[in-house]
Amino acid sequence: KQTKCYDIYFTQGVAGLAKGSSVSFSGVPVGTIQKISLLPNRPEFVWVQIVVDAQTPVLQGTTAQIRTVGFTAPPEIQ
């Protein structure tokens, strides 16, 4: 299975996200979070690296959001 890696930069907190958390596209699970850290030399940004299935239609202008899935499930990136 081929994958693609993307970097996402958030200016808000990412509480609840963790390495291995789910990434979904239109509600369909497509990948996982690989890394979360502060952006070196720019700590106002949180750097989240994701890996998704290569067939996922990530195009220019595609946005990422942190979504709570349920009361007991951890948040995920959509």
mmCIF file of the N, C-alpha and C atoms, coordinates in Angstrom:
data_MODEL
# 
_entry.id   MODEL 
# 
loop_
_atom_site.group_PDB 
_atom_site.id 
_atom_site.type_symbol 
_atom_site.label_atom_id 
_atom_site.label_alt_id 
_atom_site.label_comp_id 
_atom_site.label_asym_id 
_atom_site.label_entity_id 
_atom_site.label_seq_id 
_atom_site.pdbx_PDB_ins_code 
_atom_site.Cartn_x 
_atom_site.Cartn_y 
_atom_site.Cartn_z 
_atom_site.occupancy 
_atom_site.B_iso_or_equiv 
_atom_site.pdbx_formal_charge 
_atom_site.auth_seq_id 
_atom_site.auth_comp_id 
_atom_site.auth_asym_id 
_atom_site.auth_atom_id 
_atom_site.pdbx_PDB_model_num 
ATOM 1   N N  . LYS A 1 1  ? 0.850   -1.180 0.000  1.00 0.00 ? 1  LYS A N  1 
ATOM 2   C CA . LYS A 1 1  ? 0.000   0.000  0.000  1.00 0.00 ? 1  LYS A CA 1 
ATOM 3   C C  . LYS A 1 1  ? 0.890   1.234  0.000  1.00 0.00 ? 1  LYS A C  1 
ATOM 4   N N  . GLN A 1 2  ? 0.705   2.109  -0.973 1.00 0.00 ? 2  GLN A N  1 
ATOM 5   C CA . GLN A 1 2  ? 1.513   3.316  -1.064 1.00 0.00 ? 2  GLN A CA 1 
ATOM 6   C C  . GLN A 1 2  ? 0.904   4.437  -0.236 1.00 0.00 ? 2  GLN A C  1 
ATOM 7   N N  . THR A 1 3  ? 1.770   5.254  0.350  1.00 0.00 ? 3  THR A N  1 
ATOM 8   C CA . THR A 1 3  ? 1.328   6.360  1.200  1.00 0.00 ? 3  THR A CA 1 
ATOM 9   C C  . THR A 1 3  ? 2.024   7.646  0.781  1.00 0.00 ? 3  THR A C  1 
ATOM 10  N N  . LYS A 1 4  ? 1.459   8.758  1.268  1.00 0.00 ? 4  LYS A N  1 
ATOM 11  C CA . LYS A 1 4  ? 2.063   10.070 1.077  1.00 0.00 ? 4  LYS A CA 1 
ATOM 12  C C  . LYS A 1 4  ? 2.131   10.751 2.437  1.00 0.00 ? 4  LYS A C  1 
ATOM 13  N N  . CYS A 1 5  ? 3.162   11.561 2.622  1.00 0.00 ? 5  CYS A N  1 
ATOM 14  C CA . CYS A 1 5  ? 3.377   12.268 3.872  1.00 0.00 ? 5  CYS A CA 1 
ATOM 15  C C  . CYS A 1 5  ? 3.050   13.754 3.668  1.00 0.00 ? 5  CYS A C  1 
ATOM 16  N N  . TYR A 1 6  ? 2.371   14.353 4.638  1.00 0.00 ? 6  TYR A N  1 
ATOM 17  C CA . TYR A 1 6  ? 2.034   15.775 4.588  1.00 0.00 ? 6  TYR A CA 1 
ATOM 18  C C  . TYR A 1 6  ? 2.357   16.415 5.930  1.00 0.00 ? 6  TYR A C  1 
ATOM 19  N N  . ASP A 1 7  ? 2.772   17.673 5.882  1.00 0.00 ? 7  ASP A N  1 
ATOM 20  C CA . ASP A 1 7  ? 3.001   18.464 7.084  1.00 0.00 ? 7  ASP A CA 1 
ATOM 21  C C  . ASP A 1 7  ? 1.851   19.449 7.239  1.00 0.00 ? 7  ASP A C  1 
ATOM 22  N N  . ILE A 1 8  ? 1.310   19.540 8.444  1.00 0.00 ? 8  ILE A N  1 
ATOM 23  C CA . ILE A 1 8  ? 0.220   20.470 8.758  1.00 0.00 ? 8  ILE A CA 1 
ATOM 24  C C  . ILE A 1 8  ? 0.711   21.359 9.890  1.00 0.00 ? 8  ILE A C  1 
ATOM 25  N N  . TYR A 1 9  ? 0.425   22.652 9.790  1.00 0.00 ? 9  TYR A N  1 
ATOM 26  C CA . TYR A 1 9  ? 0.842   23.603 10.817 1.00 0.00 ? 9  TYR A CA 1 
ATOM 27  C C  . TYR A 1 9  ? -0.392  24.237 11.433 1.00 0.00 ? 9  TYR A C  1 
ATOM 28  N N  . PHE A 1 10 ? -0.558  24.039 12.745 1.00 0.00 ? 10 PHE A N  1 
ATOM 29  C CA . PHE A 1 10 ? -1.696  24.594 13.475 1.00 0.00 ? 10 PHE A CA 1 
ATOM 30  C C  . PHE A 1 10 ? -1.228  25.762 14.331 1.00 0.00 ? 10 PHE A C  1 
ATOM 31  N N  . THR A 1 11 ? -2.057  26.797 14.428 1.00 0.00 ? 11 THR A N  1 
ATOM 32  C CA . THR A 1 11 ? -1.756  27.920 15.314 1.00 0.00 ? 11 THR A CA 1 
ATOM 33  C C  . THR A 1 11 ? -2.507  27.791 16.631 1.00 0.00 ? 11 THR A C  1 
ATOM 34  N N  . GLN A 1 12 ? -3.461  26.869 16.691 1.00 0.00 ? 12 GLN A N  1 
ATOM 35  C CA . GLN A 1 12 ? -4.182  26.629 17.936 1.00 0.00 ? 12 GLN A CA 1 
ATOM 36  C C  . GLN A 1 12 ? -3.639  25.363 18.591 1.00 0.00 ? 12 GLN A C  1 
ATOM 37  N N  . GLY A 1 13 ? -4.028  25.149 19.844 1.00 0.00 ? 13 GLY A N  1 
ATOM 38  C CA . GLY A 1 13 ? -3.605  23.957 20.560 1.00 0.00 ? 13 GLY A CA 1 
ATOM 39  C C  . GLY A 1 13 ? -4.133  22.685 19.900 1.00 0.00 ? 13 GLY A C  1 
ATOM 40  N N  . VAL A 1 14 ? -3.415  21.604 20.108 1.00 0.00 ? 14 VAL A N  1 
ATOM 41  C CA . VAL A 1 14 ? -3.803  20.315 19.518 1.00 0.00 ? 14 VAL A CA 1 
ATOM 42  C C  . VAL A 1 14 ? -4.026  19.275 20.616 1.00 0.00 ? 14 VAL A C  1 
ATOM 43  N N  . ALA A 1 15 ? -4.527  19.732 21.753 1.00 0.00 ? 15 ALA A N  1 
ATOM 44  C CA . ALA A 1 15 ? -4.736  18.844 22.899 1.00 0.00 ? 15 ALA A CA 1 
ATOM 45  C C  . ALA A 1 15 ? -5.539  17.616 22.499 1.00 0.00 ? 15 ALA A C  1 
ATOM 46  N N  . GLY A 1 16 ? -5.069  16.460 22.907 1.00 0.00 ? 16 GLY A N  1 
ATOM 47  C CA . GLY A 1 16 ? -5.761  15.203 22.618 1.00 0.00 ? 16 GLY A CA 1 
ATOM 48  C C  . GLY A 1 16 ? -5.194  14.464 21.432 1.00 0.00 ? 16 GLY A C  1 
ATOM 49  N N  . LEU A 1 17 ? -4.565  15.173 20.493 1.00 0.00 ? 17 LEU A N  1 
ATOM 50  C CA . LEU A 1 17 ? -3.952  14.482 19.358 1.00 0.00 ? 17 LEU A CA 1 
ATOM 51  C C  . LEU A 1 17 ? -2.706  13.756 19.837 1.00 0.00 ? 17 LEU A C  1 
ATOM 52  N N  . ALA A 1 18 ? -2.403  12.623 19.212 1.00 0.00 ? 18 ALA A N  1 
ATOM 53  C CA . ALA A 1 18 ? -1.222  11.856 19.589 1.00 0.00 ? 18 ALA A CA 1 
ATOM 54  C C  . ALA A 1 18 ? -0.692  11.106 18.378 1.00 0.00 ? 18 ALA A C  1 
ATOM 55  N N  . LYS A 1 19 ? 0.567   10.739 18.444 1.00 0.00 ? 19 LYS A N  1 
ATOM 56  C CA . LYS A 1 19 ? 1.144   9.909  17.401 1.00 0.00 ? 19 LYS A CA 1 
ATOM 57  C C  . LYS A 1 19 ? 0.292   8.652  17.289 1.00 0.00 ? 19 LYS A C  1 
ATOM 58  N N  . GLY A 1 20 ? -0.094  8.309  16.081 1.00 0.00 ? 20 GLY A N  1 
ATOM 59  C CA . GLY A 1 20 ? -0.945  7.138  15.856 1.00 0.00 ? 20 GLY A CA 1 
ATOM 60  C C  . GLY A 1 20 ? -2.424  7.472  15.775 1.00 0.00 ? 20 GLY A C  1 
ATOM 61  N N  . SER A 1 21 ? -2.812  8.716  16.145 1.00 0.00 ? 21 SER A N  1 
ATOM 62  C CA . SER A 1 21 ? -4.219  9.105  16.037 1.00 0.00 ? 21 SER A CA 1 
ATOM 63  C C  . SER A 1 21 ? -4.657  9.055  14.575 1.00 0.00 ? 21 SER A C  1 
ATOM 64  N N  . SER A 1 22 ? -5.941  8.889  14.381 1.00 0.00 ? 22 SER A N  1 
ATOM 65  C CA . SER A 1 22 ? -6.508  8.710  13.052 1.00 0.00 ? 22 SER A CA 1 
ATOM 66  C C  . SER A 1 22 ? -6.571  9.996  12.244 1.00 0.00 ? 22 SER A C  1 
ATOM 67  N N  . VAL A 1 23 ? -6.421  9.839  10.934 1.00 0.00 ? 23 VAL A N  1 
ATOM 68  C CA . VAL A 1 23 ? -6.643  10.913 9.967  1.00 0.00 ? 23 VAL A CA 1 
ATOM 69  C C  . VAL A 1 23 ? -7.737  10.415 9.037  1.00 0.00 ? 23 VAL A C  1 
ATOM 70  N N  . SER A 1 24 ? -8.780  11.223 8.832  1.00 0.00 ? 24 SER A N  1 
ATOM 71  C CA . SER A 1 24 ? -9.862  10.801 7.940  1.00 0.00 ? 24 SER A CA 1 
ATOM 72  C C  . SER A 1 24 ? -10.122 11.875 6.895  1.00 0.00 ? 24 SER A C  1 
ATOM 73  N N  . PHE A 1 25 ? -10.716 11.455 5.799  1.00 0.00 ? 25 PHE A N  1 
ATOM 74  C CA . PHE A 1 25 ? -11.072 12.356 4.699  1.00 0.00 ? 25 PHE A CA 1 
ATOM 75  C C  . PHE A 1 25 ? -12.537 12.106 4.409  1.00 0.00 ? 25 PHE A C  1 
ATOM 76  N N  . SER A 1 26 ? -13.369 13.119 4.598  1.00 0.00 ? 26 SER A N  1 
ATOM 77  C CA . SER A 1 26 ? -14.828 12.992 4.436  1.00 0.00 ? 26 SER A CA 1 
ATOM 78  C C  . SER A 1 26 ? -15.383 11.839 5.265  1.00 0.00 ? 26 SER A C  1 
ATOM 79  N N  . GLY A 1 27 ? -14.824 11.660 6.465  1.00 0.00 ? 27 GLY A N  1 
ATOM 80  C CA . GLY A 1 27 ? -15.296 10.628 7.372  1.00 0.00 ? 27 GLY A CA 1 
ATOM 81  C C  . GLY A 1 27 ? -14.711 9.251  7.148  1.00 0.00 ? 27 GLY A C  1 
ATOM 82  N N  . VAL A 1 28 ? -13.880 9.088  6.120  1.00 0.00 ? 28 VAL A N  1 
ATOM 83  C CA . VAL A 1 28 ? -13.278 7.782  5.807  1.00 0.00 ? 28 VAL A CA 1 
ATOM 84  C C  . VAL A 1 28 ? -11.855 7.746  6.370  1.00 0.00 ? 28 VAL A C  1 
ATOM 85  N N  . PRO A 1 29 ? -11.516 6.744  7.184  1.00 0.00 ? 29 PRO A N  1 
ATOM 86  C CA . PRO A 1 29 ? -10.146 6.650  7.701  1.00 0.00 ? 29 PRO A CA 1 
ATOM 87  C C  . PRO A 1 29 ? -9.157  6.450  6.553  1.00 0.00 ? 29 PRO A C  1 
ATOM 88  N N  . VAL A 1 30 ? -8.130  7.324  6.492  1.00 0.00 ? 30 VAL A N  1 
ATOM 89  C CA . VAL A 1 30 ? -7.160  7.246  5.396  1.00 0.00 ? 30 VAL A CA 1 
ATOM 90  C C  . VAL A 1 30 ? -5.711  7.218  5.868  1.00 0.00 ? 30 VAL A C  1 
ATOM 91  N N  . GLY A 1 31 ? -5.452  7.441  7.157  1.00 0.00 ? 31 GLY A N  1 
ATOM 92  C CA . GLY A 1 31 ? -4.073  7.451  7.606  1.00 0.00 ? 31 GLY A CA 1 
ATOM 93  C C  . GLY A 1 31 ? -3.934  7.711  9.087  1.00 0.00 ? 31 GLY A C  1 
ATOM 94  N N  . THR A 1 32 ? -2.701  8.064  9.478  1.00 0.00 ? 32 THR A N  1 
ATOM 95  C CA . THR A 1 32 ? -2.396  8.281  10.889 1.00 0.00 ? 32 THR A CA 1 
ATOM 96  C C  . THR A 1 32 ? -1.442  9.457  11.057 1.00 0.00 ? 32 THR A C  1 
ATOM 97  N N  . ILE A 1 33 ? -1.400  9.955  12.297 1.00 0.00 ? 33 ILE A N  1 
ATOM 98  C CA . ILE A 1 33 ? -0.443  10.989 12.666 1.00 0.00 ? 33 ILE A CA 1 
ATOM 99  C C  . ILE A 1 33 ? 0.890   10.313 12.968 1.00 0.00 ? 33 ILE A C  1 
ATOM 100 N N  . GLN A 1 34 ? 1.963   10.827 12.370 1.00 0.00 ? 34 GLN A N  1 
ATOM 101 C CA . GLN A 1 34 ? 3.291   10.261 12.565 1.00 0.00 ? 34 GLN A CA 1 
ATOM 102 C C  . GLN A 1 34 ? 4.127   11.037 13.575 1.00 0.00 ? 34 GLN A C  1 
ATOM 103 N N  . LYS A 1 35 ? 3.913   12.359 13.656 1.00 0.00 ? 35 LYS A N  1 
ATOM 104 C CA . LYS A 1 35 ? 4.748   13.182 14.527 1.00 0.00 ? 35 LYS A CA 1 
ATOM 105 C C  . LYS A 1 35 ? 3.989   14.440 14.924 1.00 0.00 ? 35 LYS A C  1 
ATOM 106 N N  . ILE A 1 36 ? 4.187   14.873 16.168 1.00 0.00 ? 36 ILE A N  1 
ATOM 107 C CA . ILE A 1 36 ? 3.632   16.140 16.652 1.00 0.00 ? 36 ILE A CA 1 
ATOM 108 C C  . ILE A 1 36 ? 4.737   16.849 17.426 1.00 0.00 ? 36 ILE A C  1 
ATOM 109 N N  . SER A 1 37 ? 5.004   18.098 17.073 1.00 0.00 ? 37 SER A N  1 
ATOM 110 C CA . SER A 1 37 ? 6.002   18.869 17.813 1.00 0.00 ? 37 SER A CA 1 
ATOM 111 C C  . SER A 1 37 ? 5.806   20.352 17.522 1.00 0.00 ? 37 SER A C  1 
ATOM 112 N N  . LEU A 1 38 ? 6.486   21.179 18.311 1.00 0.00 ? 38 LEU A N  1 
ATOM 113 C CA . LEU A 1 38 ? 6.508   22.600 18.012 1.00 0.00 ? 38 LEU A CA 1 
ATOM 114 C C  . LEU A 1 38 ? 7.430   22.808 16.821 1.00 0.00 ? 38 LEU A C  1 
ATOM 115 N N  . LEU A 1 39 ? 7.110   23.762 15.977 1.00 0.00 ? 39 LEU A N  1 
ATOM 116 C CA . LEU A 1 39 ? 7.946   24.052 14.814 1.00 0.00 ? 39 LEU A CA 1 
ATOM 117 C C  . LEU A 1 39 ? 9.228   24.718 15.308 1.00 0.00 ? 39 LEU A C  1 
ATOM 118 N N  . PRO A 1 40 ? 10.391  24.145 14.976 1.00 0.00 ? 40 PRO A N  1 
ATOM 119 C CA . PRO A 1 40 ? 11.649  24.748 15.433 1.00 0.00 ? 40 PRO A CA 1 
ATOM 120 C C  . PRO A 1 40 ? 11.728  26.218 14.998 1.00 0.00 ? 40 PRO A C  1 
ATOM 121 N N  . ASN A 1 41 ? 12.163  27.048 15.905 1.00 0.00 ? 41 ASN A N  1 
ATOM 122 C CA . ASN A 1 41 ? 12.330  28.491 15.689 1.00 0.00 ? 41 ASN A CA 1 
ATOM 123 C C  . ASN A 1 41 ? 11.015  29.247 15.498 1.00 0.00 ? 41 ASN A C  1 
ATOM 124 N N  . ARG A 1 42 ? 9.877   28.586 15.539 1.00 0.00 ? 42 ARG A N  1 
ATOM 125 C CA . ARG A 1 42 ? 8.563   29.242 15.420 1.00 0.00 ? 42 ARG A CA 1 
ATOM 126 C C  . ARG A 1 42 ? 7.583   28.530 16.362 1.00 0.00 ? 42 ARG A C  1 
ATOM 127 N N  . PRO A 1 43 ? 7.787   28.616 17.680 1.00 0.00 ? 43 PRO A N  1 
ATOM 128 C CA . PRO A 1 43 ? 6.980   27.838 18.629 1.00 0.00 ? 43 PRO A CA 1 
ATOM 129 C C  . PRO A 1 43 ? 5.502   28.210 18.661 1.00 0.00 ? 43 PRO A C  1 
ATOM 130 N N  . GLU A 1 44 ? 5.103   29.278 17.942 1.00 0.00 ? 44 GLU A N  1 
ATOM 131 C CA . GLU A 1 44 ? 3.665   29.587 17.888 1.00 0.00 ? 44 GLU A CA 1 
ATOM 132 C C  . GLU A 1 44 ? 2.922   28.628 16.961 1.00 0.00 ? 44 GLU A C  1 
ATOM 133 N N  . PHE A 1 45 ? 3.650   27.796 16.222 1.00 0.00 ? 45 PHE A N  1 
ATOM 134 C CA . PHE A 1 45 ? 3.050   26.802 15.332 1.00 0.00 ? 45 PHE A CA 1 
ATOM 135 C C  . PHE A 1 45 ? 3.282   25.392 15.867 1.00 0.00 ? 45 PHE A C  1 
ATOM 136 N N  . VAL A 1 46 ? 2.239   24.564 15.803 1.00 0.00 ? 46 VAL A N  1 
ATOM 137 C CA . VAL A 1 46 ? 2.370   23.147 16.121 1.00 0.00 ? 46 VAL A CA 1 
ATOM 138 C C  . VAL A 1 46 ? 2.476   22.402 14.791 1.00 0.00 ? 46 VAL A C  1 
ATOM 139 N N  . TRP A 1 47 ? 3.524   21.612 14.649 1.00 0.00 ? 47 TRP A N  1 
ATOM 140 C CA . TRP A 1 47 ? 3.801   20.866 13.420 1.00 0.00 ? 47 TRP A CA 1 
ATOM 141 C C  . TRP A 1 47 ? 3.279   19.448 13.591 1.00 0.00 ? 47 TRP A C  1 
ATOM 142 N N  . VAL A 1 48 ? 2.346   19.058 12.734 1.00 0.00 ? 48 VAL A N  1 
ATOM 143 C CA . VAL A 1 48 ? 1.789   17.708 12.759 1.00 0.00 ? 48 VAL A CA 1 
ATOM 144 C C  . VAL A 1 48 ? 2.087   17.057 11.410 1.00 0.00 ? 48 VAL A C  1 
ATOM 145 N N  . GLN A 1 49 ? 2.769   15.935 11.454 1.00 0.00 ? 49 GLN A N  1 
ATOM 146 C CA . GLN A 1 49 ? 3.092   15.208 10.224 1.00 0.00 ? 49 GLN A CA 1 
ATOM 147 C C  . GLN A 1 49 ? 2.160   14.002 10.126 1.00 0.00 ? 49 GLN A C  1 
ATOM 148 N N  . ILE A 1 50 ? 1.493   13.873 8.966  1.00 0.00 ? 50 ILE A N  1 
ATOM 149 C CA . ILE A 1 50 ? 0.561   12.764 8.768  1.00 0.00 ? 50 ILE A CA 1 
ATOM 150 C C  . ILE A 1 50 ? 1.007   11.915 7.578  1.00 0.00 ? 50 ILE A C  1 
ATOM 151 N N  . VAL A 1 51 ? 0.596   10.664 7.601  1.00 0.00 ? 51 VAL A N  1 
ATOM 152 C CA . VAL A 1 51 ? 0.812   9.762  6.479  1.00 0.00 ? 51 VAL A CA 1 
ATOM 153 C C  . VAL A 1 51 ? -0.557  9.227  6.085  1.00 0.00 ? 51 VAL A C  1 
ATOM 154 N N  . VAL A 1 52 ? -0.899  9.382  4.796  1.00 0.00 ? 52 VAL A N  1 
ATOM 155 C CA . VAL A 1 52 ? -2.207  8.935  4.314  1.00 0.00 ? 52 VAL A CA 1 
ATOM 156 C C  . VAL A 1 52 ? -2.032  8.048  3.086  1.00 0.00 ? 52 VAL A C  1 
ATOM 157 N N  . ASP A 1 53 ? -3.069  7.281  2.784  1.00 0.00 ? 53 ASP A N  1 
ATOM 158 C CA . ASP A 1 53 ? -3.097  6.449  1.591  1.00 0.00 ? 53 ASP A CA 1 
ATOM 159 C C  . ASP A 1 53 ? -2.847  7.335  0.368  1.00 0.00 ? 53 ASP A C  1 
ATOM 160 N N  . ALA A 1 54 ? -2.013  6.875  -0.541 1.00 0.00 ? 54 ALA A N  1 
ATOM 161 C CA . ALA A 1 54 ? -1.645  7.664  -1.720 1.00 0.00 ? 54 ALA A CA 1 
ATOM 162 C C  . ALA A 1 54 ? -2.842  8.009  -2.598 1.00 0.00 ? 54 ALA A C  1 
ATOM 163 N N  . GLN A 1 55 ? -3.933  7.267  -2.491 1.00 0.00 ? 55 GLN A N  1 
ATOM 164 C CA . GLN A 1 55 ? -5.126  7.532  -3.297 1.00 0.00 ? 55 GLN A CA 1 
ATOM 165 C C  . GLN A 1 55 ? -6.013  8.635  -2.721 1.00 0.00 ? 55 GLN A C  1 
ATOM 166 N N  . THR A 1 56 ? -5.682  9.138  -1.528 1.00 0.00 ? 56 THR A N  1 
ATOM 167 C CA . THR A 1 56 ? -6.470  10.192 -0.897 1.00 0.00 ? 56 THR A CA 1 
ATOM 168 C C  . THR A 1 56 ? -6.357  11.473 -1.732 1.00 0.00 ? 56 THR A C  1 
ATOM 169 N N  . PRO A 1 57 ? -7.491  12.073 -2.101 1.00 0.00 ? 57 PRO A N  1 
ATOM 170 C CA . PRO A 1 57 ? -7.462  13.246 -2.995 1.00 0.00 ? 57 PRO A CA 1 
ATOM 171 C C  . PRO A 1 57 ? -7.104  14.556 -2.288 1.00 0.00 ? 57 PRO A C  1 
ATOM 172 N N  . VAL A 1 58 ? -5.864  14.643 -1.793 1.00 0.00 ? 58 VAL A N  1 
ATOM 173 C CA . VAL A 1 58 ? -5.393  15.878 -1.164 1.00 0.00 ? 58 VAL A CA 1 
ATOM 174 C C  . VAL A 1 58 ? -4.914  16.799 -2.278 1.00 0.00 ? 58 VAL A C  1 
ATOM 175 N N  . LEU A 1 59 ? -5.621  17.907 -2.460 1.00 0.00 ? 59 LEU A N  1 
ATOM 176 C CA . LEU A 1 59 ? -5.327  18.847 -3.533 1.00 0.00 ? 59 LEU A CA 1 
ATOM 177 C C  . LEU A 1 59 ? -4.930  20.190 -2.951 1.00 0.00 ? 59 LEU A C  1 
ATOM 178 N N  . GLN A 1 60 ? -4.391  21.066 -3.781 1.00 0.00 ? 60 GLN A N  1 
ATOM 179 C CA . GLN A 1 60 ? -4.087  22.424 -3.332 1.00 0.00 ? 60 GLN A CA 1 
ATOM 180 C C  . GLN A 1 60 ? -5.379  23.045 -2.815 1.00 0.00 ? 60 GLN A C  1 
ATOM 181 N N  . GLY A 1 61 ? -5.321  23.631 -1.642 1.00 0.00 ? 61 GLY A N  1 
ATOM 182 C CA . GLY A 1 61 ? -6.515  24.223 -1.044 1.00 0.00 ? 61 GLY A CA 1 
ATOM 183 C C  . GLY A 1 61 ? -7.215  23.310 -0.056 1.00 0.00 ? 61 GLY A C  1 
ATOM 184 N N  . THR A 1 62 ? -6.824  22.040 0.017  1.00 0.00 ? 62 THR A N  1 
ATOM 185 C CA . THR A 1 62 ? -7.404  21.126 1.007  1.00 0.00 ? 62 THR A CA 1 
ATOM 186 C C  . THR A 1 62 ? -6.998  21.606 2.398  1.00 0.00 ? 62 THR A C  1 
ATOM 187 N N  . THR A 1 63 ? -7.947  21.653 3.320  1.00 0.00 ? 63 THR A N  1 
ATOM 188 C CA . THR A 1 63 ? -7.655  22.115 4.678  1.00 0.00 ? 63 THR A CA 1 
ATOM 189 C C  . THR A 1 63 ? -7.770  20.967 5.667  1.00 0.00 ? 63 THR A C  1 
ATOM 190 N N  . ALA A 1 64 ? -7.113  21.120 6.798  1.00 0.00 ? 64 ALA A N  1 
ATOM 191 C CA . ALA A 1 64 ? -7.150  20.121 7.867  1.00 0.00 ? 64 ALA A CA 1 
ATOM 192 C C  . ALA A 1 64 ? -7.761  20.750 9.106  1.00 0.00 ? 64 ALA A C  1 
ATOM 193 N N  . GLN A 1 65 ? -8.556  19.964 9.813  1.00 0.00 ? 65 GLN A N  1 
ATOM 194 C CA . GLN A 1 65 ? -9.180  20.420 11.048 1.00 0.00 ? 65 GLN A CA 1 
ATOM 195 C C  . GLN A 1 65 ? -9.084  19.316 12.079 1.00 0.00 ? 65 GLN A C  1 
ATOM 196 N N  . ILE A 1 66 ? -9.066  19.734 13.340 1.00 0.00 ? 66 ILE A N  1 
ATOM 197 C CA . ILE A 1 66 ? -9.107  18.772 14.436 1.00 0.00 ? 66 ILE A CA 1 
ATOM 198 C C  . ILE A 1 66 ? -10.563 18.588 14.820 1.00 0.00 ? 66 ILE A C  1 
ATOM 199 N N  . ARG A 1 67 ? -11.023 17.354 14.825 1.00 0.00 ? 67 ARG A N  1 
ATOM 200 C CA . ARG A 1 67 ? -12.424 17.056 15.143 1.00 0.00 ? 67 ARG A CA 1 
ATOM 201 C C  . ARG A 1 67 ? -12.509 16.050 16.281 1.00 0.00 ? 67 ARG A C  1 
ATOM 202 N N  . THR A 1 68 ? -13.449 16.296 17.181 1.00 0.00 ? 68 THR A N  1 
ATOM 203 C CA . THR A 1 68 ? -13.749 15.328 18.226 1.00 0.00 ? 68 THR A CA 1 
ATOM 204 C C  . THR A 1 68 ? -14.715 14.323 17.643 1.00 0.00 ? 68 THR A C  1 
ATOM 205 N N  . VAL A 1 69 ? -14.374 13.045 17.775 1.00 0.00 ? 69 VAL A N  1 
ATOM 206 C CA . VAL A 1 69 ? -15.181 11.986 17.177 1.00 0.00 ? 69 VAL A CA 1 
ATOM 207 C C  . VAL A 1 69 ? -16.330 11.568 18.075 1.00 0.00 ? 69 VAL A C  1 
ATOM 208 N N  . GLY A 1 70 ? -16.088 11.532 19.359 1.00 0.00 ? 70 GLY A N  1 
ATOM 209 C CA . GLY A 1 70 ? -17.131 11.125 20.304 1.00 0.00 ? 70 GLY A CA 1 
ATOM 210 C C  . GLY A 1 70 ? -16.677 11.466 21.714 1.00 0.00 ? 70 GLY A C  1 
ATOM 211 N N  . PHE A 1 71 ? -17.492 11.106 22.685 1.00 0.00 ? 71 PHE A N  1 
ATOM 212 C CA . PHE A 1 71 ? -17.162 11.441 24.069 1.00 0.00 ? 71 PHE A CA 1 
ATOM 213 C C  . PHE A 1 71 ? -15.939 10.692 24.569 1.00 0.00 ? 71 PHE A C  1 
ATOM 214 N N  . THR A 1 72 ? -15.745 9.463  24.136 1.00 0.00 ? 72 THR A N  1 
ATOM 215 C CA . THR A 1 72 ? -14.649 8.660  24.655 1.00 0.00 ? 72 THR A CA 1 
ATOM 216 C C  . THR A 1 72 ? -13.495 8.495  23.675 1.00 0.00 ? 72 THR A C  1 
ATOM 217 N N  . ALA A 1 73 ? -13.717 8.765  22.401 1.00 0.00 ? 73 ALA A N  1 
ATOM 218 C CA . ALA A 1 73 ? -12.666 8.612  21.394 1.00 0.00 ? 73 ALA A CA 1 
ATOM 219 C C  . ALA A 1 73 ? -11.774 9.851  21.363 1.00 0.00 ? 73 ALA A C  1 
ATOM 220 N N  . PRO A 1 74 ? -10.472 9.661  21.093 1.00 0.00 ? 74 PRO A N  1 
ATOM 221 C CA . PRO A 1 74 ? -9.594  10.835 20.991 1.00 0.00 ? 74 PRO A CA 1 
ATOM 222 C C  . PRO A 1 74 ? -9.900  11.627 19.730 1.00 0.00 ? 74 PRO A C  1 
ATOM 223 N N  . PRO A 1 75 ? -9.545  12.911 19.698 1.00 0.00 ? 75 PRO A N  1 
ATOM 224 C CA . PRO A 1 75 ? -9.783  13.706 18.483 1.00 0.00 ? 75 PRO A CA 1 
ATOM 225 C C  . PRO A 1 75 ? -8.952  13.168 17.321 1.00 0.00 ? 75 PRO A C  1 
ATOM 226 N N  . GLU A 1 76 ? -9.342  13.527 16.117 1.00 0.00 ? 76 GLU A N  1 
ATOM 227 C CA . GLU A 1 76 ? -8.614  13.105 14.927 1.00 0.00 ? 76 GLU A CA 1 
ATOM 228 C C  . GLU A 1 76 ? -8.495  14.297 13.990 1.00 0.00 ? 76 GLU A C  1 
ATOM 229 N N  . ILE A 1 77 ? -7.665  14.140 12.966 1.00 0.00 ? 77 ILE A N  1 
ATOM 230 C CA . ILE A 1 77 ? -7.533  15.167 11.936 1.00 0.00 ? 77 ILE A CA 1 
ATOM 231 C C  . ILE A 1 77 ? -8.429  14.796 10.784 1.00 0.00 ? 77 ILE A C  1 
ATOM 232 N N  . GLN A 1 78 ? -9.211  15.764 10.301 1.00 0.00 ? 78 GLN A N  1 
ATOM 233 C CA . GLN A 1 78 ? -10.070 15.567 9.128  1.00 0.00 ? 78 GLN A CA 1 
ATOM 234 C C  . GLN A 1 78 ? -9.704  16.602 8.108  1.00 0.00 ? 78 GLN A C  1 
# 
